[in-house]
Amino acid sequence: MLSKELENLVMQEREIIPFLKKLTVAERRELGPFLKRMYKKIAEFKSFEERISDKKIALLEMACFVCLSKTDVKKTVYDISNLAINDTYLENIIPWYIPKWYSEVINEDPPWSLTYLKAMRLYSAGLLQPSDSLIRELLPKAMIDAVWVKANKRVLYYRPEQLLKYPITLQKHIWLLFEEETIVHNVYEFNGIENYSDGNAIWIDTICKLVDDGELDRKKVLIKTINTATKGFNKNLSGWFYNLLIRLSPTEAEIVEFQSELFSALYSPHSKVVNTVLKYIKTIVNHKQFQLDAFLDSCSILLNTETKSVVNATLIILDKVAKIHANSTDLVSIKSAEALLFFDEKIQLRAAKIIQKYGTANNQSLLDVLQLYSGNLFHSSKTVLSEYSIVPETLEEVFFEGNSRRLSEDNELPQYSSLDDLIFFVSQSMNNNESYHIDLLLHYAPKLSLLLDETNVRKLEPVFKRSFEFITSQVSNAQVGYLEFGAASFLNDFANILLKKYPVAFENLNRIKNKKIKELQKERFYASYYKNSLQEIENQSVPDYIYVIYRALFIRSKYFITEQLDLSLLSTPTHFPCWLDPTVLIERLLAYEQLGQEIDLFDFQIAIGRLPSGEKSAQLNNHIDRIVNSEIQQVLRYHYGYLPIQEAEVSKPELWIQSVLSRNIDSELEYFQDGLANSLQTELGAYEWNCNQRDEWYQDYDHKLQKLVKKKRRVKELRLEGFPNSHQEKPSEVLKIKRCFSGKEKKEVEGMYRYLKFKKHEYYTVIQPNDELRFLYLSPNNPNVLLGHMIHTNLKYSTFYEESGKKNMINFLKGLHEIWYRKDVGEITYLFLATGFLCSEKVARDLAAEIWINANSEHRFNNQLIGEAIGKLEREEYAPLKRFTDLITASLFNVSKQHNECLYDVLSAVICTMAKEPIRGTKKLLEIFMELQRSFPNREFSVPLRDKLVSWKENKSLNKIIELL
């Protein structure tokens, strides 16, 4: 039998090619299924059985190469494309057998070991028909020749003559580099070449040499290079091609000839491209064949860009156009007026002077455009344009349109009571479209269980099937957090409880689950992945400390189901996104007391943390008096200001801590801290912080030495002083001694804050995107703790280097936007928001701006504190100051008069707190501040502000603007 003979050859490691040679087409097809099974079996157990050698795998791969179809060979054999070009295959198999799929496999999965020259040899031999994409991948390295000088060391040499070996290279292949993205601009960086030292200009030098030698048509190279601007290339590649254009140095005649292509390039999103084109256009403005209309048509998009150099260059050309083409002055004036939208004094002044020079005061079209931009004009621009009757735009007051009360009817979460409604909600909760869905699931699942019986319980089968599929799936989804997985596990436990109670109704579900579990137990990854997922939720491991809190809530709700208790979690929110009505909380506490049930500490602390400050009914004190438990009654009376904490009996500080933190009154915090054995620094998120430069060592690959070498760089790092790194802080020896001599017995506070923390790994954050909102909403009155951890783990640097950190930042800001309603949040929260203003992610900066705008609309923001945080960060230039000034001009300036005055306070604090030596971007900051100062001339400078401006005045670039201030 062929399969037995083949198996013996492989297992005995004997020569296999003679056997493969004699196979007919039908016999190859017959061996296919056996080969797939055998390869899978051997590949899976290779690491466990010593007798499965690499030689056996290699022999089996040869058999697969000869016998399997393209689809099967790609599914079965790892890296088949590299095997296909291996010299062993080329010498021993290809001469007598070439699979029909040979070229397709190489083109679809380009082998890492394939070079351009080798591909051309295969092409010349009629073996390979390389696709355009394969050529684009291989050609950039075609000039590089590797020479092995030692067994483990190779040296790379620049060999441009290799491009001349095959005529098709310059006739067809080289032009493919101009059509789609390649690494042509990064060849040197990726390799490091012995006989070439001009870096990534290697292909620029090569192309220019080929043009000079007549090997490439100059006109075609110029057109192709210019047209790369319209191909959608990334910034670096587009810039590289336009460096090539600069090196080719087109003549005036060539620029005139290629005007149409150059004007198309002006629509590129990359400033390098546009600035280069504008430089060439400027040289032909006085040429009789200059396409004036085409240039004027492109001016609107050029003048509305965010790049200062592009706007400036466009205005210079417009000025030149107006001088040479007298009939275009009206249109030039109107076009120039569009630059007044750009929030930069020099740009506006240049545009204003062009309008003054060429415009007329009776041109209604020009007046309409000027009126449109009047609210954005600098004082100097207004002065130049004084002859035009522009009515200054009056900034109107903008009031926050949202409801300022957290417990309003508009914010109330949906309520369900009927069986059908509850089943529908539980099925929808699996989607977790809202942050509160998991909270409501834990609230309604026990109530649903009380309504179930033999006649209706089967309605839940689709929900339970879906939750089981979710926890047994390995499919990764960036939109799904661990808490979604926890909710699915909770539903699976709910299903198992009902399975025992209603075995007949769930017979089908039970059969499906048992079959799937048996299949999973055969999988190699059962113990490491599935086994944990299939355990009861109490026994499952969690990825980090912070997930312990929600697991406690899952277990609590499951307990209600098991015991058939008509109880709710105390902490279930009643209003969007996480707020809790105190009267509802009291009713829940009374229900616990009536049934003799103990409260869960985590649940109680979360509930107290979700009570919005200052929102209470007139009868609330009477409701509180109904609670039997004396200490809980006192906690709520204190929380709402009916009882001073100094008069309360605090026997369990863990019941009080959330109220003390939520009220956030210094004298009360001090009194409460005095009775505790451990510091409240962690719970308050009260850390000293700084931003300093330090030396950092890292490893980089040295191409000449061909090894990793240690290098040093200077980094700017944000650090929180005294930040706890351990799971549980232990009291210091000094503190223990103090306790011994203290007449007052002190207690350690327990509860959720010990777990409200997460770790940072090298390339990702443990807290998964989508989960962070729910964790922020555990303590909305005291976000400092969680945001402190975010700063410590993800915001040491202003640039995000991994996607998870970026998503965490955006989601935390979205959550902060929903819960920000009080001015007295801690300094750490303001620091977090300051990093939001300065971080590398634009979406995060826009969200931070939105928080600032909304909070200031309600007068619920400390602008002094945010300004000091930004200024302190910028002492060591934590981030480019341009990010902040760009955000001001785009989102914060001229929102309303009220907001402008708030912005004045922010910038005043920023300037006072910054270093004595001004950093890059300070001038722009002062320009904005000067415009604000002109809007509020009665505001006097503080002494620290005057002192800082005096110290900065010594800088030549700032001298003039500080004189004006």
CORJO-V155774 format. One record per backbone hydrogen bond with DSSP energy under -1.0 kcal/mol. CO is the residue of the C=O (numbers start at 1). NH is the residue of the N-H. E is the energy in kcal/mol with one decimal. If there is no record, write none. Layout:
co=[CO:CO]
nh=[NH:NH]
e=[E:E]
//
This chain:
co=[1:2:3:4:5:6:7:8:9:10:16:17:18:24:25:26:27:31:32:33:34:35:36:37:38:39:40:41:45:45:49:51:53:54:55:56:57:58:59:60:61:62:63:64:69:70:71:72:73:79:80:83:86:87:88:89:89:93:93:99:101:102:103:104:105:111:115:116:117:118:119:120:121:122:122:123:131:132:133:134:135:138:139:141:143:145:147:153:153:155:156:157:159:160:161:162:166:167:168:168:169:173:174:175:176:176:183:186:188:198:199:201:202:203:204:205:206:207:208:209:210:210:211:217:218:219:220:221:222:223:226:227:228:234:235:236:237:238:239:240:241:242:243:244:245:251:252:253:254:256:258:259:260:261:264:265:270:271:272:273:274:275:276:277:278:281:284:287:290:291:292:293:294:298:299:307:308:309:310:311:312:313:314:315:316:317:318:319:320:321:325:326:328:329:330:331:332:333:335:336:337:338:339:342:344:345:346:347:348:349:350:351:352:353:354:355:360:362:363:364:365:366:367:368:369:373:374:378:379:380:381:383:385:388:411:418:419:420:421:422:423:424:425:428:434:436:437:438:439:440:441:444:445:448:453:456:457:458:460:461:462:463:464:465:466:467:468:470:477:481:482:483:484:485:486:487:488:489:490:491:492:493:494:495:496:497:498:502:504:506:507:508:509:510:511:512:513:514:515:516:517:520:523:525:526:529:530:536:544:545:547:548:549:550:551:552:553:554:555:556:557:558:559:560:565:569:574:575:579:579:581:582:583:584:585:586:587:588:589:590:591:592:600:601:602:603:604:605:606:608:610:612:617:619:620:621:623:624:629:630:631:632:633:634:635:636:637:638:644:645:649:652:653:656:657:658:659:660:665:666:667:668:669:670:673:675:680:681:681:685:688:690:692:694:696:698:700:702:702:707:709:711:713:715:717:719:720:732:733:734:735:736:737:747:751:752:755:757:759:764:768:771:772:773:775:776:779:783:784:785:786:787:788:789:790:791:796:798:802:803:804:805:806:807:808:809:810:811:812:813:814:815:816:826:827:828:829:830:831:832:833:834:835:841:842:843:844:845:846:847:848:849:850:851:852:853:854:855:862:863:864:865:866:867:868:869:870:873:880:881:882:883:884:885:886:887:887:888:896:897:898:899:900:901:902:903:904:905:906:907:908:909:910:919:921:922:923:924:925:926:927:928:929:930:931:932:936:942:943:944:945:946:947:948:949:952:955:955:958:959:960:961]
nh=[5:6:7:8:9:10:11:12:14:13:20:21:22:28:29:30:31:35:36:37:38:39:40:41:42:43:44:45:48:49:52:53:57:58:59:60:61:62:63:64:65:66:67:68:73:74:75:76:77:83:84:86:90:91:92:93:94:96:97:102:105:106:107:108:109:114:119:120:121:122:123:124:125:127:128:126:135:136:137:138:139:141:142:144:159:157:155:149:150:147:194:145:162:163:164:165:169:171:172:173:174:176:177:178:179:180:186:190:192:201:202:205:206:207:208:209:210:211:212:213:215:216:214:221:222:223:224:225:226:227:229:230:231:238:239:240:241:242:243:244:245:246:247:248:249:255:256:257:258:259:262:263:264:265:267:268:274:275:276:277:278:279:280:281:282:284:287:290:292:295:296:297:298:302:303:311:312:313:314:315:316:317:318:319:320:321:322:323:324:325:328:329:332:333:334:335:336:337:338:339:340:341:342:344:348:349:350:351:352:353:354:355:356:357:358:359:363:364:367:368:369:370:371:372:373:376:377:382:383:384:385:386:388:390:576:422:423:424:425:426:427:428:429:431:437:440:441:442:443:444:445:448:449:451:457:459:460:461:464:465:466:467:468:469:470:471:472:473:480:485:486:487:488:489:490:491:492:493:494:495:496:497:498:499:500:501:502:506:507:510:511:512:513:514:515:516:517:518:519:520:521:523:526:529:531:533:534:539:547:548:551:552:553:554:555:556:557:558:559:560:561:562:563:565:567:572:413:579:574:575:585:586:587:588:589:590:591:592:593:594:595:597:604:605:606:607:608:609:610:611:580:615:620:623:624:625:626:627:633:634:635:636:637:638:639:640:642:641:647:648:651:655:657:660:661:662:663:664:669:670:671:672:673:674:676:747:684:685:686:687:721:719:717:715:713:711:709:706:707:702:700:698:696:694:692:690:723:736:737:738:739:740:741:677:754:755:757:546:766:761:771:775:776:777:778:779:782:787:788:789:790:791:792:793:794:795:718:840:806:807:808:809:810:811:812:813:814:815:816:817:818:819:820:830:831:832:833:834:835:836:837:838:839:845:846:847:848:849:850:851:852:853:854:855:856:857:858:860:866:867:868:869:870:871:872:873:874:878:883:885:886:887:888:889:890:891:892:893:900:901:902:903:904:905:906:907:908:909:910:911:912:913:914:922:925:926:927:928:929:930:931:932:933:934:935:936:939:946:947:948:949:950:951:952:953:955:958:959:962:963:964:965]
e=[-2.2:-2.8:-2.4:-2.2:-2.1:-2.2:-2.8:-2.2:-2.4:-1.0:-2.1:-2.6:-1.3:-2.2:-2.1:-2.1:-1.8:-2.6:-2.1:-2.0:-2.7:-2.9:-2.1:-2.3:-2.7:-2.9:-2.1:-1.6:-1.1:-1.9:-1.5:-1.2:-1.6:-2.6:-2.3:-2.3:-2.3:-1.8:-1.8:-2.3:-2.5:-1.7:-2.3:-2.5:-2.9:-2.0:-1.6:-2.2:-2.4:-1.3:-2.1:-1.1:-2.5:-2.4:-2.2:-2.3:-2.7:-1.7:-2.1:-1.6:-2.6:-1.6:-2.6:-2.6:-2.2:-1.2:-2.3:-2.2:-1.9:-2.3:-2.2:-2.7:-1.7:-2.6:-1.2:-1.4:-2.1:-2.5:-1.5:-2.0:-3.1:-1.3:-2.6:-1.6:-4.2:-2.4:-3.2:-1.5:-1.8:-3.0:-3.0:-2.6:-1.8:-1.8:-1.6:-1.0:-1.9:-1.8:-2.3:-2.2:-2.7:-1.4:-1.0:-1.2:-1.4:-1.1:-2.4:-2.0:-1.9:-1.3:-1.0:-2.9:-1.7:-2.9:-2.5:-2.2:-2.4:-2.2:-2.7:-2.2:-2.2:-1.4:-1.3:-2.2:-2.6:-2.3:-2.6:-2.4:-2.6:-2.5:-1.5:-1.8:-1.4:-2.6:-2.3:-2.0:-2.2:-1.8:-1.4:-1.8:-1.9:-1.9:-2.2:-2.1:-1.0:-2.4:-2.5:-2.2:-2.2:-1.2:-2.2:-3.1:-1.7:-1.6:-1.5:-1.9:-2.0:-3.0:-1.8:-2.3:-2.6:-1.9:-1.5:-2.6:-2.3:-1.5:-1.7:-1.8:-1.6:-1.7:-2.7:-2.2:-1.1:-1.6:-3.0:-1.8:-2.7:-2.3:-2.2:-2.1:-2.0:-1.9:-2.4:-2.4:-1.9:-2.8:-2.5:-1.5:-1.8:-3.5:-1.9:-1.2:-2.7:-2.3:-2.1:-2.7:-2.8:-1.6:-1.3:-1.7:-1.6:-1.3:-1.6:-2.1:-2.6:-2.6:-2.3:-2.4:-2.9:-2.1:-1.7:-2.3:-2.6:-2.1:-2.6:-2.6:-1.6:-1.1:-2.4:-2.6:-1.7:-2.5:-2.5:-1.6:-1.2:-1.8:-1.1:-2.2:-1.9:-1.9:-2.0:-1.3:-1.7:-2.2:-3.7:-2.3:-2.6:-2.5:-2.5:-2.6:-2.2:-2.2:-2.6:-1.9:-1.4:-2.4:-2.3:-2.1:-1.2:-2.9:-2.3:-2.7:-2.2:-1.5:-2.1:-1.8:-1.8:-1.8:-2.3:-2.6:-2.1:-2.2:-2.1:-2.5:-2.0:-1.9:-1.2:-1.1:-1.8:-1.2:-2.5:-2.3:-2.1:-2.3:-2.3:-2.2:-2.0:-2.3:-2.3:-2.5:-2.1:-2.1:-2.0:-2.4:-1.6:-1.2:-3.4:-1.6:-1.5:-2.7:-2.1:-2.3:-2.5:-2.5:-2.2:-2.2:-2.5:-2.1:-1.8:-2.5:-2.1:-1.4:-1.2:-2.1:-3.3:-1.3:-2.0:-1.8:-1.3:-2.2:-2.0:-2.0:-1.2:-2.5:-2.6:-2.1:-2.4:-2.2:-2.1:-1.6:-1.7:-2.9:-2.5:-2.6:-1.7:-1.1:-2.7:-1.3:-2.5:-2.4:-2.0:-2.3:-2.0:-2.1:-2.4:-2.4:-1.8:-1.9:-2.1:-2.3:-1.6:-2.6:-2.6:-2.7:-2.6:-2.1:-2.5:-2.2:-1.0:-1.4:-2.2:-1.2:-1.3:-1.9:-2.5:-1.6:-1.3:-1.8:-2.2:-2.2:-2.4:-2.1:-2.1:-2.9:-2.7:-1.7:-3.0:-1.9:-1.4:-1.2:-1.1:-2.2:-1.8:-2.4:-2.6:-2.6:-2.6:-1.9:-2.6:-2.6:-2.0:-2.6:-2.7:-1.7:-1.8:-1.5:-2.5:-1.4:-1.8:-1.4:-3.4:-2.7:-2.9:-2.8:-2.3:-3.2:-3.2:-1.8:-1.2:-2.7:-2.5:-2.6:-2.8:-2.5:-1.8:-2.1:-1.0:-1.9:-2.2:-2.2:-1.8:-1.5:-1.3:-2.4:-1.4:-1.8:-2.7:-1.2:-1.4:-2.0:-2.1:-1.8:-2.3:-1.9:-1.2:-1.0:-1.7:-2.3:-2.2:-1.6:-1.9:-2.4:-2.5:-2.4:-2.7:-1.2:-2.2:-2.2:-1.4:-2.3:-2.6:-2.2:-2.2:-2.6:-2.7:-2.1:-2.1:-2.3:-2.7:-2.1:-1.2:-1.7:-1.6:-1.5:-2.5:-2.5:-2.2:-2.2:-2.3:-1.5:-1.7:-1.1:-1.7:-1.9:-2.5:-2.0:-2.4:-2.1:-2.0:-2.1:-2.1:-2.5:-2.5:-2.7:-2.1:-1.5:-1.0:-3.1:-1.8:-2.0:-2.3:-2.0:-2.3:-2.6:-2.5:-2.1:-2.1:-1.9:-1.5:-2.3:-2.8:-1.5:-2.2:-2.3:-2.1:-2.7:-1.1:-2.8:-2.3:-2.0:-1.8:-2.7:-2.0:-1.7:-2.1:-2.8:-2.4:-2.0:-2.4:-2.7:-2.1:-1.7:-1.4:-1.8:-1.6:-2.4:-2.1:-2.1:-2.2:-2.5:-1.8:-2.0:-2.5:-1.8:-1.0:-1.2:-1.8:-2.4:-2.6:-2.1:-2.3:-2.4:-2.1:-2.2:-1.3:-2.1:-1.1:-1.2:-2.2:-1.9:-1.9:-2.0]
//
